[in-house]
């Protein structure tokens, strides 16, 4: 990867720093075999769900692994229960496309 130097976007570290009232969680999904084919009818609902939670600040980013065996999602929540609720209601989980998931609290350290 090429170093971009000053071309990198500047982000407010306060937005990303984990505090007691605003923690980061990593949500790890394991997908069913043949996910690319099987997700087609559910994907619009899944993406809409993520977009809704991006707008309310819970969902920060996410995406599938290159081999499409699973995905990682970064959430910013007040409690682990909020992250759990997000996972349980995700259309991919509800439809059975996610065979298991794991939630890990992530301690984000800003680099100044």
Rosetta constraint file for C-alpha pairs under 8 A:
AtomPair CA 4 CA 8 HARMONIC 6.08 0.50
AtomPair CA 11 CA 15 HARMONIC 7.91 0.50
AtomPair CA 12 CA 16 HARMONIC 7.34 0.50
AtomPair CA 13 CA 17 HARMONIC 6.08 0.50
AtomPair CA 13 CA 110 HARMONIC 5.63 0.50
AtomPair CA 13 CA 111 HARMONIC 7.72 0.50
AtomPair CA 13 CA 112 HARMONIC 7.80 0.50
AtomPair CA 14 CA 110 HARMONIC 7.98 0.50
AtomPair CA 16 CA 108 HARMONIC 6.90 0.50
AtomPair CA 16 CA 110 HARMONIC 7.20 0.50
AtomPair CA 17 CA 23 HARMONIC 7.98 0.50
AtomPair CA 17 CA 107 HARMONIC 7.99 0.50
AtomPair CA 17 CA 108 HARMONIC 5.56 0.50
AtomPair CA 17 CA 109 HARMONIC 6.13 0.50
AtomPair CA 17 CA 110 HARMONIC 6.08 0.50
AtomPair CA 18 CA 22 HARMONIC 5.60 0.50
AtomPair CA 18 CA 23 HARMONIC 4.66 0.50
AtomPair CA 18 CA 24 HARMONIC 6.02 0.50
AtomPair CA 18 CA 107 HARMONIC 6.17 0.50
AtomPair CA 18 CA 108 HARMONIC 5.70 0.50
AtomPair CA 18 CA 109 HARMONIC 7.61 0.50
AtomPair CA 19 CA 23 HARMONIC 5.67 0.50
AtomPair CA 20 CA 78 HARMONIC 7.31 0.50
AtomPair CA 21 CA 77 HARMONIC 7.83 0.50
AtomPair CA 21 CA 78 HARMONIC 5.08 0.50
AtomPair CA 21 CA 79 HARMONIC 7.93 0.50
AtomPair CA 22 CA 76 HARMONIC 6.25 0.50
AtomPair CA 22 CA 77 HARMONIC 5.51 0.50
AtomPair CA 22 CA 78 HARMONIC 4.82 0.50
AtomPair CA 22 CA 79 HARMONIC 7.92 0.50
AtomPair CA 23 CA 76 HARMONIC 5.54 0.50
AtomPair CA 23 CA 77 HARMONIC 5.35 0.50
AtomPair CA 23 CA 78 HARMONIC 5.73 0.50
AtomPair CA 23 CA 79 HARMONIC 7.10 0.50
AtomPair CA 23 CA 105 HARMONIC 7.31 0.50
AtomPair CA 23 CA 106 HARMONIC 7.44 0.50
AtomPair CA 23 CA 107 HARMONIC 7.63 0.50
AtomPair CA 24 CA 74 HARMONIC 6.93 0.50
AtomPair CA 24 CA 75 HARMONIC 5.60 0.50
AtomPair CA 24 CA 76 HARMONIC 4.50 0.50
AtomPair CA 24 CA 77 HARMONIC 6.27 0.50
AtomPair CA 24 CA 105 HARMONIC 6.01 0.50
AtomPair CA 24 CA 106 HARMONIC 5.24 0.50
AtomPair CA 24 CA 107 HARMONIC 6.76 0.50
AtomPair CA 24 CA 108 HARMONIC 7.16 0.50
AtomPair CA 25 CA 74 HARMONIC 5.86 0.50
AtomPair CA 25 CA 75 HARMONIC 5.09 0.50
AtomPair CA 25 CA 76 HARMONIC 6.30 0.50
AtomPair CA 25 CA 77 HARMONIC 7.29 0.50
AtomPair CA 25 CA 80 HARMONIC 7.56 0.50
AtomPair CA 25 CA 83 HARMONIC 6.97 0.50
AtomPair CA 25 CA 103 HARMONIC 6.55 0.50
AtomPair CA 25 CA 104 HARMONIC 5.55 0.50
AtomPair CA 25 CA 105 HARMONIC 4.40 0.50
AtomPair CA 25 CA 106 HARMONIC 5.23 0.50
AtomPair CA 26 CA 72 HARMONIC 6.65 0.50
AtomPair CA 26 CA 73 HARMONIC 5.76 0.50
AtomPair CA 26 CA 74 HARMONIC 4.88 0.50
AtomPair CA 26 CA 75 HARMONIC 6.39 0.50
AtomPair CA 26 CA 103 HARMONIC 5.71 0.50
AtomPair CA 26 CA 104 HARMONIC 5.18 0.50
AtomPair CA 26 CA 105 HARMONIC 6.29 0.50
AtomPair CA 26 CA 106 HARMONIC 6.39 0.50
AtomPair CA 27 CA 72 HARMONIC 5.54 0.50
AtomPair CA 27 CA 73 HARMONIC 4.96 0.50
AtomPair CA 27 CA 74 HARMONIC 6.36 0.50
AtomPair CA 27 CA 75 HARMONIC 7.47 0.50
AtomPair CA 27 CA 83 HARMONIC 7.81 0.50
AtomPair CA 27 CA 87 HARMONIC 7.75 0.50
AtomPair CA 27 CA 101 HARMONIC 6.84 0.50
AtomPair CA 27 CA 102 HARMONIC 5.78 0.50
AtomPair CA 27 CA 103 HARMONIC 4.65 0.50
AtomPair CA 27 CA 104 HARMONIC 6.57 0.50
AtomPair CA 28 CA 70 HARMONIC 7.32 0.50
AtomPair CA 28 CA 71 HARMONIC 5.91 0.50
AtomPair CA 28 CA 72 HARMONIC 4.67 0.50
AtomPair CA 28 CA 73 HARMONIC 6.60 0.50
AtomPair CA 28 CA 101 HARMONIC 5.36 0.50
AtomPair CA 28 CA 102 HARMONIC 5.11 0.50
AtomPair CA 28 CA 103 HARMONIC 6.40 0.50
AtomPair CA 29 CA 70 HARMONIC 5.05 0.50
AtomPair CA 29 CA 71 HARMONIC 5.06 0.50
AtomPair CA 29 CA 72 HARMONIC 6.24 0.50
AtomPair CA 29 CA 98 HARMONIC 6.13 0.50
AtomPair CA 29 CA 99 HARMONIC 7.64 0.50
AtomPair CA 29 CA 100 HARMONIC 6.12 0.50
AtomPair CA 29 CA 101 HARMONIC 4.52 0.50
AtomPair CA 29 CA 102 HARMONIC 6.78 0.50
AtomPair CA 30 CA 69 HARMONIC 6.12 0.50
AtomPair CA 30 CA 70 HARMONIC 4.27 0.50
AtomPair CA 30 CA 71 HARMONIC 6.79 0.50
AtomPair CA 30 CA 98 HARMONIC 5.54 0.50
AtomPair CA 30 CA 99 HARMONIC 5.67 0.50
AtomPair CA 30 CA 100 HARMONIC 5.40 0.50
AtomPair CA 30 CA 101 HARMONIC 6.15 0.50
AtomPair CA 31 CA 35 HARMONIC 6.42 0.50
AtomPair CA 31 CA 68 HARMONIC 7.44 0.50
AtomPair CA 31 CA 69 HARMONIC 5.35 0.50
AtomPair CA 31 CA 70 HARMONIC 4.78 0.50
AtomPair CA 31 CA 71 HARMONIC 7.78 0.50
AtomPair CA 31 CA 97 HARMONIC 5.75 0.50
AtomPair CA 31 CA 98 HARMONIC 4.55 0.50
AtomPair CA 31 CA 99 HARMONIC 5.68 0.50
AtomPair CA 31 CA 100 HARMONIC 7.55 0.50
AtomPair CA 32 CA 69 HARMONIC 7.38 0.50
AtomPair CA 32 CA 96 HARMONIC 7.96 0.50
AtomPair CA 32 CA 97 HARMONIC 5.44 0.50
AtomPair CA 32 CA 98 HARMONIC 6.13 0.50
AtomPair CA 32 CA 99 HARMONIC 6.02 0.50
AtomPair CA 33 CA 69 HARMONIC 7.35 0.50
AtomPair CA 34 CA 38 HARMONIC 6.20 0.50
AtomPair CA 35 CA 39 HARMONIC 5.63 0.50
AtomPair CA 35 CA 68 HARMONIC 6.84 0.50
AtomPair CA 35 CA 69 HARMONIC 7.62 0.50
AtomPair CA 35 CA 97 HARMONIC 7.20 0.50
AtomPair CA 36 CA 40 HARMONIC 7.04 0.50
AtomPair CA 36 CA 68 HARMONIC 7.34 0.50
AtomPair CA 38 CA 97 HARMONIC 7.61 0.50
AtomPair CA 39 CA 43 HARMONIC 5.54 0.50
AtomPair CA 39 CA 92 HARMONIC 7.77 0.50
AtomPair CA 39 CA 97 HARMONIC 7.15 0.50
AtomPair CA 40 CA 44 HARMONIC 7.92 0.50
AtomPair CA 42 CA 46 HARMONIC 6.29 0.50
AtomPair CA 42 CA 91 HARMONIC 6.76 0.50
AtomPair CA 42 CA 92 HARMONIC 6.85 0.50
AtomPair CA 42 CA 95 HARMONIC 7.77 0.50
AtomPair CA 43 CA 47 HARMONIC 6.07 0.50
AtomPair CA 43 CA 92 HARMONIC 7.71 0.50
AtomPair CA 44 CA 48 HARMONIC 6.05 0.50
AtomPair CA 45 CA 49 HARMONIC 6.02 0.50
AtomPair CA 45 CA 91 HARMONIC 6.34 0.50
AtomPair CA 46 CA 50 HARMONIC 6.31 0.50
AtomPair CA 46 CA 90 HARMONIC 6.38 0.50
AtomPair CA 46 CA 91 HARMONIC 5.22 0.50
AtomPair CA 46 CA 92 HARMONIC 6.26 0.50
AtomPair CA 47 CA 51 HARMONIC 6.11 0.50
AtomPair CA 48 CA 52 HARMONIC 6.12 0.50
AtomPair CA 49 CA 53 HARMONIC 6.42 0.50
AtomPair CA 49 CA 90 HARMONIC 6.83 0.50
AtomPair CA 49 CA 91 HARMONIC 7.61 0.50
AtomPair CA 50 CA 54 HARMONIC 6.06 0.50
AtomPair CA 50 CA 59 HARMONIC 6.43 0.50
AtomPair CA 51 CA 55 HARMONIC 6.27 0.50
AtomPair CA 51 CA 59 HARMONIC 7.76 0.50
AtomPair CA 52 CA 56 HARMONIC 6.67 0.50
AtomPair CA 53 CA 57 HARMONIC 6.12 0.50
AtomPair CA 53 CA 58 HARMONIC 5.28 0.50
AtomPair CA 53 CA 59 HARMONIC 5.14 0.50
AtomPair CA 54 CA 58 HARMONIC 5.83 0.50
AtomPair CA 54 CA 59 HARMONIC 4.47 0.50
AtomPair CA 54 CA 60 HARMONIC 6.04 0.50
AtomPair CA 55 CA 59 HARMONIC 7.93 0.50
AtomPair CA 57 CA 76 HARMONIC 6.92 0.50
AtomPair CA 58 CA 75 HARMONIC 5.39 0.50
AtomPair CA 58 CA 76 HARMONIC 4.93 0.50
AtomPair CA 58 CA 77 HARMONIC 5.82 0.50
AtomPair CA 59 CA 73 HARMONIC 7.61 0.50
AtomPair CA 59 CA 74 HARMONIC 6.38 0.50
AtomPair CA 59 CA 75 HARMONIC 4.73 0.50
AtomPair CA 59 CA 76 HARMONIC 6.46 0.50
AtomPair CA 60 CA 73 HARMONIC 7.69 0.50
AtomPair CA 60 CA 74 HARMONIC 5.50 0.50
AtomPair CA 60 CA 75 HARMONIC 5.52 0.50
AtomPair CA 60 CA 76 HARMONIC 6.77 0.50
AtomPair CA 61 CA 73 HARMONIC 5.85 0.50
AtomPair CA 61 CA 74 HARMONIC 5.34 0.50
AtomPair CA 61 CA 75 HARMONIC 7.36 0.50
AtomPair CA 62 CA 71 HARMONIC 7.14 0.50
AtomPair CA 62 CA 72 HARMONIC 5.54 0.50
AtomPair CA 62 CA 73 HARMONIC 3.97 0.50
AtomPair CA 62 CA 74 HARMONIC 5.98 0.50
AtomPair CA 63 CA 71 HARMONIC 5.40 0.50
AtomPair CA 63 CA 72 HARMONIC 5.87 0.50
AtomPair CA 63 CA 73 HARMONIC 6.50 0.50
AtomPair CA 64 CA 68 HARMONIC 5.66 0.50
AtomPair CA 64 CA 69 HARMONIC 7.57 0.50
AtomPair CA 64 CA 70 HARMONIC 5.66 0.50
AtomPair CA 64 CA 71 HARMONIC 3.95 0.50
AtomPair CA 64 CA 72 HARMONIC 6.59 0.50
AtomPair CA 65 CA 69 HARMONIC 6.44 0.50
AtomPair CA 65 CA 70 HARMONIC 5.82 0.50
AtomPair CA 65 CA 71 HARMONIC 5.40 0.50
AtomPair CA 65 CA 72 HARMONIC 7.72 0.50
AtomPair CA 70 CA 98 HARMONIC 7.91 0.50
AtomPair CA 75 CA 83 HARMONIC 6.86 0.50
AtomPair CA 77 CA 82 HARMONIC 6.17 0.50
AtomPair CA 77 CA 83 HARMONIC 6.52 0.50
AtomPair CA 78 CA 82 HARMONIC 6.99 0.50
AtomPair CA 79 CA 83 HARMONIC 6.95 0.50
AtomPair CA 80 CA 84 HARMONIC 6.17 0.50
AtomPair CA 80 CA 103 HARMONIC 7.93 0.50
AtomPair CA 80 CA 105 HARMONIC 7.62 0.50
AtomPair CA 81 CA 85 HARMONIC 6.07 0.50
AtomPair CA 82 CA 86 HARMONIC 6.24 0.50
AtomPair CA 83 CA 87 HARMONIC 6.38 0.50
AtomPair CA 83 CA 103 HARMONIC 7.42 0.50
AtomPair CA 84 CA 88 HARMONIC 6.16 0.50
AtomPair CA 84 CA 103 HARMONIC 7.38 0.50
AtomPair CA 85 CA 89 HARMONIC 6.20 0.50
AtomPair CA 86 CA 90 HARMONIC 6.14 0.50
AtomPair CA 87 CA 93 HARMONIC 6.82 0.50
AtomPair CA 87 CA 101 HARMONIC 7.88 0.50
AtomPair CA 88 CA 93 HARMONIC 6.22 0.50
AtomPair CA 88 CA 94 HARMONIC 6.76 0.50
AtomPair CA 89 CA 93 HARMONIC 6.88 0.50
AtomPair CA 89 CA 94 HARMONIC 6.26 0.50
AtomPair CA 90 CA 94 HARMONIC 6.18 0.50
AtomPair CA 91 CA 95 HARMONIC 5.86 0.50
AtomPair CA 92 CA 96 HARMONIC 6.31 0.50
AtomPair CA 92 CA 97 HARMONIC 5.10 0.50
AtomPair CA 92 CA 98 HARMONIC 5.84 0.50
AtomPair CA 93 CA 97 HARMONIC 5.90 0.50
AtomPair CA 93 CA 98 HARMONIC 4.93 0.50
AtomPair CA 93 CA 99 HARMONIC 7.56 0.50
